[in-house]
Amino acid sequence: MKILIANPGSTSYKCKLYQVEGMTVLFQATVERIGDAAGIFSWAYGNETQQSTTPPVPDYRTAVKLTLDALLQKHRIDDVSAIGFKTVHAKGVTGCVELTDDVLAAMEQYRSLAPVHTDVYVKAINVFKELLPSTPLVGLFETHFHAGIPPEAFLYGIPYEYYERHGIRKYGFHGASHRYIGMRAKELYGSRRVISCHLGGSSSVCAIRDGWSVDTSMGMSPQSGLLNAKRVGDLDPYALLYLMDKEKLSTKQVGDILMSRGGLYGISGSSGDFRDIEQAMAKGDVRAKLAFETFAYYVRRYIGEYLAVLNGADCLVFTAGAGQKSVLLRTTIASNMENLGIELDADRNRSNPAEGLISAEGSPVKIAIIPTNEEFVVAQEVKKFLEK
């Protein structure tokens, strides 16, 4: 069975073709700078050398078609059993489901909670509906991994009827990433209680017990929890009401601030990218340092919460772009936590392994870098869905 996993971004598109028996990647491609006169299109078949060109990529349809045309050089589209998507949010829908018109309508109902994510996924799904009308489209919703979070962890302190009527509660996101981390930490280290730190442009922390989420930092939308690159993270709702009153802001204006002017960018005033933040810190930029330290503090706080929720931890994992690559970020987060059983080895951490332990010998809690693999999880779940 072959399954194509589609991973759309706001200005990029990635895909992988899996032979699901053995989970072998037969083809993968990336299109960057969608909307530009000169995009970047890279692709490779199996273990062959990657090829790359710079064609114009005016829109998403062009990006998807570039990848399909390259795929068809060595594979038949009729052999592709389904297209799998890592979908984000939909009212009343979670799990792994066929992306019918009803499901797309449910995604539209929660569009305002994750507008950027929903827009790009709906756009990509509609492109595939047009280009491959007879191929099933299947989505694994990010909320599924967190579906077992208990009520005391997902309820907000609002009138209960609003939860019943509108579904206002914590849902959680980055589900495919955190699920992979839970699986891989158990495979590598036998860890049952895992705290997964997915840190990058979009960030969250998750408490995992026996392979499933029991709590996570993001809430009803991807806006809450940690600071993100430009998304605000945790914020007192009355501070927001106060700001709206003082600045005479509309709901739309506030939404734009929360989504595009907050987070690391909002505090630093210059960038939401950790690479830029660390470079600015090295030059003495005080606000960049403040943004960095605020982010690290939020992560430490959630680690502390989840140590309490899990009654300790077997493994603390760093993943995603900054989690895997930033020595300084991991040092700042994991230092001075010895009384909690978390002891970092400075030399191991500086060696920045692609995958492996960075904890000190004898640390009660293992500390690891594990690269995430969301496409792998989606492919597995789509396979199960098709077999049913």
JODAGI-V392900 format. One record per residue. RES is the residue in three letters. PSI is psi in radians with two decimals (NA if undefined). Layout:
# JODAGI-V392900
res	psi
RES	PSI
RES	PSI
This chain:
# JODAGI-V392900
res	psi
MET	2.34
LYS	2.33
ILE	2.27
LEU	2.13
ILE	2.11
ALA	2.30
ASN	1.50
PRO	2.52
GLY	3.11
SER	-0.65
THR	0.29
SER	2.86
TYR	2.31
LYS	2.67
CYS	2.70
LYS	2.36
LEU	2.08
TYR	2.40
GLN	1.82
VAL	-0.44
GLU	1.80
GLY	-0.15
MET	0.87
THR	2.37
VAL	2.01
LEU	-0.48
PHE	2.47
GLN	2.61
ALA	2.68
THR	2.34
VAL	2.15
GLU	2.81
ARG	0.81
ILE	2.30
GLY	-0.10
ASP	2.74
ALA	-0.49
ALA	1.68
GLY	-3.08
ILE	2.05
PHE	2.07
SER	2.48
TRP	2.78
ALA	2.58
TYR	2.06
GLY	-2.19
ASN	0.18
GLU	2.87
THR	2.42
GLN	2.45
GLN	2.74
SER	2.49
THR	3.00
THR	1.16
PRO	2.83
PRO	2.38
VAL	1.38
PRO	-0.45
ASP	3.10
TYR	-0.60
ARG	-0.74
THR	-0.73
ALA	-0.84
VAL	-0.73
LYS	-0.63
LEU	-0.80
THR	-0.69
LEU	-0.70
ASP	-0.69
ALA	-0.73
LEU	-0.71
LEU	-0.15
GLN	-0.49
LYS	-0.08
HIS	2.62
ARG	2.35
ILE	-0.48
ASP	-0.31
ASP	-0.15
VAL	2.00
SER	-0.50
ALA	2.80
ILE	2.17
GLY	2.45
PHE	2.54
LYS	1.27
THR	2.78
VAL	-1.07
HIS	2.48
ALA	2.46
LYS	2.07
GLY	0.13
VAL	2.31
THR	-3.09
GLY	-2.83
CYS	2.01
VAL	2.75
GLU	2.43
LEU	1.29
THR	3.05
ASP	-0.62
ASP	-0.70
VAL	-0.72
LEU	-0.64
ALA	-0.65
ALA	-0.62
MET	-0.70
GLU	-0.58
GLN	-0.50
TYR	0.32
ARG	-0.73
SER	-0.35
LEU	-0.46
ALA	1.14
PRO	-0.76
VAL	-0.83
HIS	-0.84
THR	-0.76
ASP	-0.84
VAL	-0.62
TYR	-0.75
VAL	-0.71
LYS	-0.84
ALA	-0.73
ILE	-0.75
ASN	-0.58
VAL	-0.77
PHE	-0.61
LYS	-0.63
GLU	-0.82
LEU	-0.60
LEU	1.19
PRO	-0.37
SER	-0.01
THR	2.22
PRO	2.43
LEU	2.19
VAL	2.37
GLY	2.37
LEU	1.95
PHE	2.41
GLU	-0.49
THR	-0.30
HIS	-0.71
PHE	-0.44
HIS	0.14
ALA	-0.38
GLY	0.07
ILE	2.31
PRO	2.76
PRO	-0.67
GLU	-0.35
ALA	-0.46
PHE	-0.23
LEU	2.54
TYR	2.78
GLY	0.97
ILE	2.90
PRO	2.28
TYR	-0.53
GLU	-0.42
TYR	-0.58
TYR	-0.79
GLU	-0.71
ARG	-0.69
HIS	-0.05
GLY	0.53
ILE	1.94
ARG	3.00
LYS	2.34
TYR	-0.75
GLY	2.62
PHE	-2.95
HIS	0.54
GLY	-0.76
ALA	-0.66
SER	-0.89
HIS	-0.62
ARG	-0.74
TYR	-0.73
ILE	-0.74
GLY	-0.74
MET	-0.82
ARG	-0.66
ALA	-0.63
LYS	-0.71
GLU	-0.75
LEU	-0.72
TYR	0.03
GLY	0.40
SER	2.23
ARG	-0.62
ARG	1.94
VAL	2.38
ILE	1.97
SER	2.15
CYS	1.73
HIS	1.78
LEU	2.08
GLY	-2.48
GLY	-0.62
SER	2.26
SER	2.55
SER	2.79
VAL	2.50
CYS	2.39
ALA	2.12
ILE	2.24
ARG	2.19
ASP	0.71
GLY	-0.05
TRP	2.64
SER	2.38
VAL	-0.22
ASP	2.74
THR	2.78
SER	-0.57
MET	2.67
GLY	-2.18
MET	-0.46
SER	2.93
PRO	0.08
GLN	-0.49
SER	3.00
GLY	-2.34
LEU	2.77
LEU	2.53
ASN	-3.02
ALA	-0.89
LYS	-0.01
ARG	2.54
VAL	-0.60
GLY	-2.76
ASP	2.36
LEU	2.29
ASP	2.17
PRO	-0.53
TYR	-0.47
ALA	-0.65
LEU	-0.78
LEU	-0.70
TYR	-0.77
LEU	-0.76
MET	-0.71
ASP	-0.81
LYS	-0.65
GLU	0.00
LYS	0.92
LEU	2.49
SER	2.92
THR	-0.73
LYS	-0.74
GLN	-0.73
VAL	-0.73
GLY	-0.73
ASP	-0.70
ILE	-0.83
LEU	-0.57
MET	-0.52
SER	-0.07
ARG	0.16
GLY	-2.72
GLY	-2.56
LEU	-0.71
TYR	-0.74
GLY	-0.73
ILE	-0.78
SER	-0.57
GLY	0.07
SER	-0.70
SER	2.71
GLY	0.11
ASP	2.21
PHE	-0.57
ARG	-0.78
ASP	-0.72
ILE	-0.81
GLU	-0.63
GLN	-0.73
ALA	-0.67
MET	-0.74
ALA	-0.40
LYS	0.08
GLY	0.24
ASP	1.95
VAL	-0.72
ARG	-0.58
ALA	-0.73
LYS	-0.70
LEU	-0.72
ALA	-0.78
PHE	-0.84
GLU	-0.57
THR	-0.77
PHE	-0.85
ALA	-0.66
TYR	-0.77
TYR	-0.76
VAL	-0.81
ARG	-0.71
ARG	-0.78
TYR	-0.63
ILE	-0.77
GLY	-0.76
GLU	-0.76
TYR	-0.40
LEU	-0.65
ALA	-0.76
VAL	-0.73
LEU	-0.10
ASN	0.90
GLY	3.14
ALA	2.65
ASP	-0.54
CYS	2.35
LEU	2.13
VAL	2.36
PHE	2.27
THR	3.08
ALA	3.11
GLY	-1.07
ALA	-0.64
GLY	-0.66
GLN	-0.50
LYS	-0.40
SER	1.84
VAL	-0.75
LEU	-0.72
LEU	-0.80
ARG	-0.69
THR	-0.81
THR	-0.71
ILE	-0.79
ALA	-0.07
SER	2.66
ASN	0.73
MET	0.40
GLU	-0.64
ASN	-0.24
LEU	0.08
GLY	0.19
ILE	1.92
GLU	1.94
LEU	2.47
ASP	2.00
ALA	-0.74
ASP	-0.79
ARG	-0.72
ASN	-0.75
ARG	-0.50
SER	-0.30
ASN	1.04
PRO	2.57
ALA	-0.67
GLU	2.30
GLY	3.10
LEU	2.48
ILE	0.20
SER	2.76
ALA	2.66
GLU	2.28
GLY	-0.01
SER	2.16
PRO	-0.61
VAL	2.13
LYS	2.49
ILE	2.24
ALA	2.66
ILE	2.19
ILE	2.03
PRO	2.33
THR	2.86
ASN	1.36
GLU	-0.66
GLU	-0.64
PHE	-0.81
VAL	-0.77
VAL	-0.77
ALA	-0.74
GLN	-0.78
GLU	-0.64
VAL	-0.69
LYS	-0.84
LYS	-0.72
PHE	-0.77
LEU	-0.64
GLU	-0.45
LYS	NA
